[in-house]
Amino acid sequence: MIGKKVPVFFEVCLTYVTPLVLLVSMVFKLAQYTLTTYGKYEYPHYSAVIGWIYAAIPVTPIPVFFIWELAKAEGPMRAVSQSISRRLVLVCSKTDLKGVKGNISVQF
C-alpha cells in the first residue's frame, strides 16, 4: 500500500497468530457461556438471542462478502482443491484492479 514490504514478524502475526488467538478465545468463551444474571434474577433466553443477533450484525458482512468474492473469482468453482486454493489466493491478495488489463495469474 505504501510501497514498502511488511516486516516478516508482522506478516506472520497478522496472517497466523492473530486469527488463531481470536479463534481460540472465541471457542473458549462460547464453551463457557452462561446466561446473564442480575443478582438472583436470570434474564430470559430470548434476551441472549437478541444480544447475539446484535453482536452478529456488524461482523456478518465479512464472511458474506468473502464468499461473494470467492464465487465471482475467475476459474471453475467445482474443481479440485488446488483450483479452489488458487481462487482463495486471488481473492485474498486482490488489490484495486480498476484499469488493469490482461489476465491475472497466480503462481504457486
Secondary structure, 3 states (H helix, E strand, C coil): CCCCCCCHHHHHHHHHHHHHHHHHHHHHHHHCCCCCEECCEECCHHHHHHHHHHHHCCCCHHHHHHHHHHHHCCCCCCCCHHHHHHHHHHHHCCCCCCCCCCCCCCCC
